[in-house]
């Protein structure tokens, strides 16, 4: 029953979301535009929150390595989850932070 309520609320939320704006330039790909994490949050959180969803993105590690989960938790108790495993190019704080930011953005967009 809670799953039905959560799915209906997600449909309403998605139908009222703004388009994600490509607001950043990627110098690695000839300055092509992309939507950064802030743009994805701005486009999705208001509609999700208005329809009873909380979003959280805990990090962890499993047999495949480090990951970031994206969890949409509905007030009915149902949750939708997406896991993105990290590929960390540089083993320093910048590399780890960058991988986490990518995973958060990709996980949220996948949901």
DSSP file (Angstrom, degrees, kcal/mol; ACC not computed):
  #  RESIDUE AA STRUCTURE BP1 BP2  ACC     N-H-->O    O-->H-N    N-H-->O    O-->H-N    TCO  KAPPA ALPHA  PHI   PSI    X-CA   Y-CA   Z-CA
    1    1 A X     >        0   0    0      0, 0.0     4,-1.9     0, 0.0     5,-0.2   0.000 360.0 360.0 360.0 -44.1    0.0    0.0    0.0
    2    2 A X  H  >  +     0   0    0      1,-0.2     4,-2.4     2,-0.2    76,-0.3   0.845 360.0  57.1 -65.8 -31.0    2.8    2.5    0.9
    3    3 A X  H  > S+     0   0    0      2,-0.2     4,-2.6     1,-0.2    -1,-0.2   0.918 105.5  49.6 -64.7 -42.8    4.5    1.6   -2.5
    4    4 A X  H  > S+     0   0    0      2,-0.2     4,-2.3     1,-0.2    -2,-0.2   0.924 112.4  47.6 -59.9 -45.2    1.3    2.6   -4.4
    5    5 A X  H  X S+     0   0    0     -4,-1.9     4,-2.2     1,-0.2    -1,-0.2   0.908 112.9  48.7 -63.1 -42.4    1.1    5.9   -2.5
    6    6 A X  H  X S+     0   0    0     -4,-2.4     4,-2.3     2,-0.2    -2,-0.2   0.896 110.7  49.9 -66.2 -41.0    4.8    6.6   -3.1
    7    7 A X  H  X S+     0   0    0     -4,-2.6     4,-2.1     2,-0.2    -2,-0.2   0.918 111.3  48.9 -65.1 -43.0    4.6    5.9   -6.8
    8    8 A X  H  X S+     0   0    0     -4,-2.3     4,-2.0     1,-0.2    -2,-0.2   0.914 112.2  48.8 -61.7 -42.3    1.6    8.1   -7.2
    9    9 A X  H  X S+     0   0    0     -4,-2.2     4,-2.6     1,-0.2    -2,-0.2   0.877 109.5  52.5 -65.8 -37.0    3.4   10.9   -5.3
   10   10 A X  H  X S+     0   0    0     -4,-2.3     4,-2.9     2,-0.2     5,-0.2   0.881 107.1  52.7 -66.6 -37.7    6.5   10.4   -7.5
   11   11 A X  H  X S+     0   0    0     -4,-2.1     4,-2.0     2,-0.2    -2,-0.2   0.930 111.6  45.8 -61.3 -45.4    4.4   10.8  -10.7
   12   12 A X  H  X S+     0   0    0     -4,-2.0     4,-0.9     2,-0.2    -2,-0.2   0.925 113.4  49.9 -63.6 -44.2    3.0   14.1   -9.4
   13   13 A X  H >< S+     0   0    0     -4,-2.6     3,-1.0     1,-0.2     4,-0.4   0.938 111.1  48.2 -60.1 -48.1    6.5   15.3   -8.4
   14   14 A X  H >< S+     0   0    0     -4,-2.9     3,-1.0     1,-0.3    -1,-0.2   0.873 107.6  55.8 -62.3 -36.8    8.0   14.4  -11.7
   15   15 A X  H 3< S+     0   0    0     -4,-2.0    -1,-0.3     1,-0.2    -2,-0.2   0.702 111.9  43.8 -70.5 -17.0    5.2   16.2  -13.6
   16   16 A X  T << S+     0   0    0     -3,-1.0    -1,-0.2    -4,-0.9    -2,-0.2   0.346  88.0 115.2-109.0   6.7    5.8   19.4  -11.7
   17   17 A X    <   -     0   0    0     -3,-1.0    27,-0.2    -4,-0.4     2,-0.1  -0.476  64.8-121.6 -76.5 146.6    9.7   19.4  -11.9
   18   18 A X        -     0   0    0     25,-1.1     2,-0.1    24,-0.2    -1,-0.1  -0.411  37.7 -91.8 -74.6 160.2   11.5   22.1  -13.8
   19   19 A X        -     0   0    0     -2,-0.1     2,-0.5     1,-0.1    -1,-0.1  -0.474  43.7-109.3 -67.8 146.2   13.8   21.2  -16.6
   20   20 A X        -     0   0    0     -2,-0.1     2,-0.4    -3,-0.1    20,-0.1  -0.702  35.8-139.0 -79.3 123.9   17.4   20.7  -15.5
   21   21 A X        -     0   0    0     -2,-0.5     2,-1.1    18,-0.3    15,-0.3  -0.690   8.0-129.5 -89.1 132.4   19.4   23.6  -16.9
   22   22 A X        +     0   0    0     -2,-0.4    13,-0.3     1,-0.2    11,-0.1  -0.711  45.1 157.8 -78.1 103.1   22.8   23.1  -18.3
   23   23 A X        +     0   0    0     -2,-1.1     2,-0.3    11,-0.6    12,-0.2   0.389  43.1  65.1-114.6   1.0   24.6   25.8  -16.3
   24   24 A X  E     -A   34   0A   0     10,-2.4    10,-2.4    -3,-0.1     2,-0.4  -0.913  68.4-129.3-130.1 154.0   28.2   24.8  -16.3
   25   25 A X  E     -A   33   0A   0     -2,-0.3     2,-0.7     8,-0.2     8,-0.2  -0.827  11.2-147.6-102.8 140.4   31.0   24.4  -18.9
   26   26 A X  E > > -A   32   0A   0      6,-2.8     5,-1.4    -2,-0.4     3,-1.4  -0.890   8.6-171.1-107.3 102.9   33.1   21.3  -19.3
   27   27 A X  G > 5S+     0   0    0     -2,-0.7     3,-0.8     1,-0.3    -1,-0.1   0.731  82.8  68.0 -66.7 -19.8   36.6   22.3  -20.5
   28   28 A X  G 3 5S+     0   0    0      1,-0.3    -1,-0.3     2,-0.1     2,-0.1   0.763 105.5  41.9 -67.8 -24.3   37.5   18.6  -20.9
   29   29 A X  G X 5S-     0   0    0     -3,-1.4     3,-1.6     3,-0.2    -1,-0.3  -0.423 131.1 -80.6-124.5  56.7   35.0   18.4  -23.8
   30   30 A X  T < 5S-     0   0    0     -3,-0.8    -3,-0.2     1,-0.3    -2,-0.1   0.812  88.8 -57.7  54.3  37.1   35.5   21.7  -25.8
   31   31 A X  T 3 <S+     0   0    0     -5,-1.4    -1,-0.3     1,-0.2    -4,-0.2   0.683  83.6 170.8  73.3  17.9   33.4   23.7  -23.4
   32   32 A X  E <   -A   26   0A   0     -3,-1.6    -6,-2.8    -6,-0.8     2,-0.2  -0.267  33.8-112.7 -60.6 152.2   30.3   21.7  -23.8
   33   33 A X  E     +A   25   0A   0     -8,-0.2     2,-0.3   -11,-0.1    -8,-0.2  -0.581  38.8 170.1 -90.0 148.4   27.5   22.6  -21.3
   34   34 A X  E     -A   24   0A   0    -10,-2.4   -10,-2.4    -2,-0.2   -11,-0.6  -0.969  37.6-105.4-148.8 162.7   26.3   20.3  -18.5
   35   35 A X        -     0   0    0    -13,-0.3   -13,-0.2    -2,-0.3     2,-0.0  -0.821  36.7-146.9 -91.1 120.6   24.0   20.5  -15.5
   36   36 A X     >  -     0   0    0     -2,-0.6     4,-1.9   -15,-0.3     3,-0.4  -0.267  33.0 -93.0 -79.7 174.7   26.0   20.6  -12.2
   37   37 A X  H  > S+     0   0    0      1,-0.2     4,-2.6     2,-0.2     5,-0.2   0.876 125.3  55.4 -57.2 -40.8   24.8   19.1   -9.0
   38   38 A X  H  > S+     0   0    0      1,-0.2     4,-2.8     2,-0.2    -1,-0.2   0.888 106.6  50.2 -60.5 -40.1   23.3   22.4   -7.8
   39   39 A X  H  > S+     0   0    0     -3,-0.4     4,-1.8     2,-0.2   -18,-0.3   0.885 110.9  49.1 -66.1 -38.3   21.2   22.7  -11.0
   40   40 A X  H  X S+     0   0    0     -4,-1.9     4,-1.3     2,-0.2     5,-0.3   0.918 113.1  47.1 -66.9 -43.0   19.9   19.1  -10.6
   41   41 A X  H  X S+     0   0    0     -4,-2.6     4,-2.6     1,-0.2     3,-0.5   0.937 111.2  51.5 -62.0 -47.0   19.0   19.8   -6.9
   42   42 A X  H  < S+     0   0    0     -4,-2.8     4,-0.4     1,-0.2    -1,-0.2   0.853 112.7  46.3 -58.9 -35.7   17.3   23.1   -7.9
   43   43 A X  H  < S+     0   0    0     -4,-1.8   -25,-1.1    -5,-0.2    -1,-0.2   0.729 125.5  26.4 -80.0 -22.3   15.2   21.4  -10.5
   44   44 A X  H  X S+     0   0    0     -4,-1.3     4,-2.3    -3,-0.5     3,-0.2   0.810 102.7  68.6-113.1 -38.9   14.1   18.4   -8.4
   45   45 A X  H  X S+     0   0    0     -4,-2.6     4,-3.2    -5,-0.3     5,-0.3   0.883  96.0  54.5 -60.1 -44.5   14.0   19.1   -4.7
   46   46 A X  H  > S+     0   0    0     -5,-0.4     4,-2.2    -4,-0.4    -1,-0.2   0.928 114.0  41.9 -56.7 -44.3   11.1   21.5   -4.6
   47   47 A X  H  > S+     0   0    0     -3,-0.2     4,-0.8     2,-0.2    -1,-0.2   0.893 116.3  49.0 -69.4 -39.6    8.8   19.1   -6.4
   48   48 A X  H ><>S+     0   0    0     -4,-2.3     5,-2.4     1,-0.2     3,-0.8   0.948 113.6  45.7 -64.4 -48.0   10.0   16.1   -4.4
   49   49 A X  H ><5S+     0   0    0     -4,-3.2     3,-1.6     1,-0.2    -2,-0.2   0.895 108.6  56.1 -62.6 -40.8    9.6   17.9   -1.0
   50   50 A X  H 3<5S+     0   0    0     -4,-2.2    -1,-0.2    -5,-0.3    -2,-0.2   0.708 108.9  49.5 -65.0 -19.0    6.2   19.2   -1.9
   51   51 A X  T <<5S-     0   0    0     -3,-0.8    -1,-0.3    -4,-0.8    -2,-0.2   0.057 127.5 -91.5-112.1  24.1    5.1   15.6   -2.6
   52   52 A X  T < 5S+     0   0    0     -3,-1.6    23,-1.7     1,-0.2     2,-0.4   0.675  80.2 133.4  84.9  19.1    6.4   14.1    0.6
   53   53 A X  E   < -B   74   0B   0     -5,-2.4     2,-0.4    21,-0.2    -1,-0.2  -0.845  36.0-164.3-106.6 139.8    9.9   13.0   -0.3
   54   54 A X  E     -B   73   0B   0     19,-2.5    19,-2.7    -2,-0.4     2,-0.5  -0.910  14.1-149.9-108.4 147.2   13.1   13.4    1.5
   55   55 A X  E     +B   72   0B   0     -2,-0.4     2,-0.3    17,-0.2    17,-0.2  -0.973  21.2 166.2-119.6 129.3   16.4   12.9   -0.4
   56   56 A X  E     -B   71   0B   0     15,-1.9    15,-2.7    -2,-0.5     2,-0.3  -0.991  20.7-158.9-141.6 155.1   19.6   11.7    1.2
   57   57 A X        -     0   0    0     -2,-0.3    13,-0.2    13,-0.2     2,-0.1  -0.663  14.8-177.4-136.2  76.7   22.8   10.3   -0.3
   58   58 A X        -     0   0    0     -2,-0.3    11,-2.9    10,-0.1     2,-0.3  -0.420  17.1-138.2 -74.8 151.4   24.9    8.3    2.1
   59   59 A X  E     +C   68   0B   0      9,-0.2     2,-0.3    -2,-0.1     9,-0.2  -0.758  33.8 142.5-105.9 155.4   28.3    6.9    1.0
   60   60 A X  E     -C   67   0B   0      7,-2.1     7,-2.6    -2,-0.3     2,-0.3  -0.892  37.7-110.8-165.3-165.4   29.6    3.4    1.8
   61   61 A X  E     +C   66   0B   0      5,-0.3     5,-0.2    -2,-0.3     2,-0.2  -0.995  27.2 169.8-147.5 142.2   31.6    0.6    0.4
   62   62 A X  E >   -C   65   0B   0      3,-2.0     3,-1.9    -2,-0.3    -2,-0.0  -0.646  59.8 -65.3-134.8-165.5   30.7   -3.0   -0.7
   63   63 A X  T 3  S+     0   0    0      1,-0.3     3,-0.1    -2,-0.2    -2,-0.0   0.665 133.4  51.9 -63.7 -14.6   32.5   -5.8   -2.4
   64   64 A X  T 3  S-     0   0    0      1,-0.4    -1,-0.3     0, 0.0     2,-0.2   0.451 119.0-104.0 -99.2  -3.1   32.6   -3.7   -5.6
   65   65 A X  E <   -C   62   0B   0     -3,-1.9    -3,-2.0    20,-0.1    -1,-0.4  -0.683  64.3 -11.1 114.9-168.1   34.2   -0.7   -3.9
   66   66 A X  E     +C   61   0B   0     -5,-0.2    20,-2.7    -2,-0.2     2,-0.3  -0.303  65.0 170.4 -69.8 151.7   33.1    2.7   -2.7
   67   67 A X  E     -CD  60  85B   0     -7,-2.6    -7,-2.1    18,-0.3     2,-0.4  -0.947  31.5-133.4-150.8 167.8   29.6    4.0   -3.7
   68   68 A X  E     -CD  59  84B   0     16,-2.2    16,-2.3    -2,-0.3     2,-0.3  -0.997  21.5-152.6-126.2 126.4   27.0    6.7   -3.1
   69   69 A X  E     - D   0  83B   0    -11,-2.9     2,-0.5    -2,-0.4    14,-0.2  -0.759   1.8-152.5 -91.9 143.8   23.4    5.7   -2.6
   70   70 A X  E     - D   0  82B   0     12,-2.9    12,-2.1    -2,-0.3     2,-0.5  -0.987  17.6-171.7-113.2 123.7   20.6    8.1   -3.6
   71   71 A X  E     -BD  56  81B   0    -15,-2.7   -15,-1.9    -2,-0.5     2,-0.7  -0.966  17.7-164.1-123.0 123.0   17.5    7.4   -1.5
   72   72 A X  E     -BD  55  80B   0      8,-2.8     8,-2.2    -2,-0.5     2,-0.6  -0.923  17.6-166.7 -99.5 109.3   14.1    9.0   -2.1
   73   73 A X  E     -BD  54  79B   0    -19,-2.7   -19,-2.5    -2,-0.7     2,-0.2  -0.880   5.4-152.4-102.4 120.7   12.2    8.3    1.1
   74   74 A X  E >   -B   53   0B   0      4,-3.2     3,-2.4    -2,-0.6   -21,-0.2  -0.620  25.0-118.1 -92.6 151.8    8.5    8.9    1.0
   75   75 A X  T 3  S+     0   0    0    -23,-1.7    -1,-0.1     1,-0.3   -22,-0.1   0.691 112.6  67.3 -60.9 -18.7    6.4    9.9    4.0
   76   76 A X  T 3  S-     0   0    0    -74,-0.2    -1,-0.3   -24,-0.2   -74,-0.1   0.633 121.1-105.7 -74.9 -13.7    4.4    6.7    3.5
   77   77 A X  S <  S+     0   0    0     -3,-2.4     2,-0.2     1,-0.4    -2,-0.1   0.229  81.2 125.4 106.4 -13.0    7.5    4.7    4.5
   78   78 A X        -     0   0    0    -76,-0.3    -4,-3.2    -5,-0.1    -1,-0.4  -0.526  41.3-161.0 -80.9 148.2    8.4    3.5    1.0
   79   79 A X  E     -D   73   0B   0     -6,-0.2     2,-0.4    -2,-0.2    -6,-0.2  -0.972  13.7-155.4-130.3 145.3   11.9    4.2   -0.5
   80   80 A X  E     -D   72   0B   0     -8,-2.2    -8,-2.8    -2,-0.4     2,-0.4  -0.966  22.6-167.7-113.2 135.5   13.4    4.3   -3.9
   81   81 A X  E     -D   71   0B   0     -2,-0.4     2,-0.4   -10,-0.2   -10,-0.2  -0.968  16.3-177.9-132.4 141.4   17.2    3.7   -4.1
   82   82 A X  E     -D   70   0B   0    -12,-2.1   -12,-2.9    -2,-0.4     2,-0.5  -0.999  13.1-154.9-133.3 136.7   19.9    4.0   -6.7
   83   83 A X  E     -D   69   0B   0     -2,-0.4     2,-0.5   -14,-0.2   -14,-0.2  -0.949   7.1-171.8-117.2 131.2   23.6    3.1   -6.2
   84   84 A X  E     -D   68   0B   0    -16,-2.3   -16,-2.2    -2,-0.5     2,-0.2  -0.982  16.9-143.0-120.4 119.4   26.5    4.6   -8.1
   85   85 A X  E     -D   67   0B   0     -2,-0.5     2,-0.3   -18,-0.2   -18,-0.3  -0.567  23.4-120.0 -80.0 146.3   29.9    3.1   -7.6
   86   86 A X        -     0   0    0    -20,-2.7     2,-0.6    -2,-0.2   -20,-0.2  -0.616  16.2-161.5 -91.9 143.0   32.8    5.5   -7.6
   87   87 A X        -     0   0    0     -2,-0.3     2,-0.8    12,-0.1   -22,-0.0  -0.941  17.8-161.2-116.7 104.5   35.8    5.6   -9.9
   88   88 A X        -     0   0    0     -2,-0.6     8,-0.1     1,-0.2     3,-0.1  -0.783  11.7-175.4 -94.7 112.4   38.3    7.6   -8.0
   89   89 A X  S    S+     0   0    0     -2,-0.8     2,-0.5     6,-0.3    -1,-0.2   0.904  74.4  32.2 -73.4 -43.5   41.0    8.9  -10.4
   90   90 A X  S    S-     0   0    0      2,-0.1     2,-1.9     3,-0.0    -1,-0.2  -0.968  75.1-138.0-121.1 129.2   43.2   10.6   -7.8
   91   91 A X  S    S+     0   0    0     -2,-0.5     2,-0.3     4,-0.1    -3,-0.0  -0.415  72.9  93.1 -85.7  63.4   43.6    9.3   -4.3
   92   92 A X  S  > S-     0   0    0     -2,-1.9     4,-2.6     1,-0.0     5,-0.2  -0.862  94.3 -91.1-139.2 176.4   43.4   12.6   -2.6
   93   93 A X  H  > S+     0   0    0     -2,-0.3     4,-3.0     1,-0.2     5,-0.2   0.868 125.0  52.6 -62.3 -36.7   40.6   14.7   -1.1
   94   94 A X  H  > S+     0   0    0      2,-0.2     4,-2.6     1,-0.2    -1,-0.2   0.927 111.7  46.1 -64.0 -44.4   39.9   16.5   -4.4
   95   95 A X  H  > S+     0   0    0      2,-0.2     4,-2.2     1,-0.2    -6,-0.3   0.914 115.7  45.3 -64.5 -43.5   39.7   13.2   -6.3
   96   96 A X  H  X S+     0   0    0     -4,-2.6     4,-2.3     2,-0.2    -2,-0.2   0.928 114.6  48.6 -65.5 -45.2   37.4   11.6   -3.7
   97   97 A X  H  X S+     0   0    0     -4,-3.0     4,-2.4    -5,-0.2    -2,-0.2   0.900 111.2  50.1 -61.8 -41.6   35.3   14.8   -3.4
   98   98 A X  H  X S+     0   0    0     -4,-2.6     4,-2.5    -5,-0.2    -1,-0.2   0.918 110.3  49.5 -62.9 -44.3   34.9   15.0   -7.2
   99   99 A X  H  X S+     0   0    0     -4,-2.2     4,-2.4     1,-0.2    -2,-0.2   0.898 111.5  49.5 -62.8 -40.4   33.9   11.3   -7.5
  100  100 A X  H  X S+     0   0    0     -4,-2.3     4,-2.6     2,-0.2    -1,-0.2   0.906 110.4  50.2 -64.8 -41.5   31.3   11.8   -4.7
  101  101 A X  H  X S+     0   0    0     -4,-2.4     4,-2.5     2,-0.2    -2,-0.2   0.928 111.6  47.8 -63.9 -45.0   29.9   14.9   -6.5
  102  102 A X  H  X S+     0   0    0     -4,-2.5     4,-3.1     1,-0.2     5,-0.3   0.938 113.0  48.9 -58.3 -47.2   29.6   13.0   -9.8
  103  103 A X  H  X S+     0   0    0     -4,-2.4     4,-2.7     1,-0.2     5,-0.2   0.886 110.8  49.9 -63.8 -39.1   27.9   10.1   -8.1
  104  104 A X  H  X S+     0   0    0     -4,-2.6     4,-2.3     2,-0.2    -1,-0.2   0.931 114.3  45.1 -64.1 -44.4   25.5   12.3   -6.2
  105  105 A X  H  X S+     0   0    0     -4,-2.5     4,-2.4     2,-0.2    -2,-0.2   0.946 116.9  43.9 -64.7 -48.9   24.6   14.1   -9.5
  106  106 A X  H  X S+     0   0    0     -4,-3.1     4,-2.2     1,-0.2    -2,-0.2   0.903 114.1  50.7 -64.8 -41.0   24.3   10.9  -11.5
  107  107 A X  H  X S+     0   0    0     -4,-2.7     4,-1.4    -5,-0.3    -1,-0.2   0.912 112.4  46.1 -63.0 -42.6   22.3    9.1   -8.8
  108  108 A X  H  < S+     0   0    0     -4,-2.3    -2,-0.2    -5,-0.2    -1,-0.2   0.906 113.6  48.6 -67.5 -40.8   19.8   11.9   -8.4
  109  109 A X  H  < S+     0   0    0     -4,-2.4    -1,-0.2     1,-0.2    -2,-0.2   0.863 108.4  55.1 -67.1 -33.8   19.4   12.2  -12.2
  110  110 A X  H  <        0   0    0     -4,-2.2    -1,-0.2     1,-0.3    -2,-0.2   0.829 360.0 360.0 -67.3 -30.8   18.9    8.5  -12.5
  111  111 A X     <        0   0    0     -4,-1.4    -1,-0.3    -5,-0.2    -2,-0.2   0.495 360.0 360.0 -73.4 360.0   16.1    8.6   -9.9
